[in-house]
Amino acid sequence: MVVILFKNMEKRIFYLSINALVIILAVFILVWISQKLNTATTTNTVSFSGQGKVYAKPDIAMLEFGILTEATTSKAAQDANSKKSRQVTDFLKKQDIAEKDIKTTYYNIYPKYSSVQVPVMYDERQVQAYPPYPVPTEPKIIGYSVNQGFQVKVRDFDKLSGIIDGLVANGVNNVNNLGFSIEDPERLRSEARTLAIADAKKKADELKGKIGIGLGKIINFYEDSYGYQLDRGGGFGGDIQSLPAKGPALPSGENEISVNVTLTYQIK
């Protein structure tokens, strides 16, 4: 009886070993097939590039300017600058500029120095040996400067020239930059992307017959998008003395949104 039970156990172990071996072999074959398919997918490929461009007039003017105030003390310079800053902000709000579109970009306080001579008693022999004998100097603080920068979004271009004139009248003494842009370029970028994909697919259809290949599914997609302004128009920099007396002419030009894509196909 014991011998029969032992033989049955040996048979079960044998069959379990065979089943385990079959399972391991099946897994090995599946992995090998997957590797072959992946290798074929990555090595037997061809890529086509396409470009899409969309043009649109800008809807936002980004104006950057500053207020520079000087005084003999730090507090006096800050107080004077704060007064001008409030005047400028109040003026912008009266021009229907939303508070969210008015931003301080920097605020600096720094001393102003001047060199003063330091009285020193020299020995007569030193003066005769090194004529003219140098007179030592040391820096001395003679005042303070406060420099505050602003960035403002202007949405009504008809008011832009008048706004710049009003800023100057309310204490702005440095206009750094004026640029035109599109507030939400993603819609235009999506249109350009659609054109770029269509361009790449058109090239694929035209060239597959010429180079004698069959195209399978798309296995990779790459995109490179950028946008730039064709005509900067109202860009300028410098202090207010460089601005025209009756307000500058500020053409906004046209912006370009461009998208480049690459489609990679599996070769059949």
Secondary structure, DSSP 8 states (H G I E B T S, - for coil): -HHHHHHHHHHHHHHHHHHHHHHHHHHHHHHHHHHHHHHHHHHSEEEEEEEEEEEE---EEEEEEEEEEEESSHHHHHHHHHHHHHHHHHHHHHTT--GGGEEEEEEEEEEEEEEEE------HHHHHHSSS----EEEEEEEEEEEEEEEEEE--GGGHHHHHHHHHHTT--EEEEEEEE-S-THHHHHHHHHHHHHHHHHHHHHHHHHTT--EEEEEEEEEEEEEEES---S---EEGGGS-TT--------EEEEEEEEEEEEE-
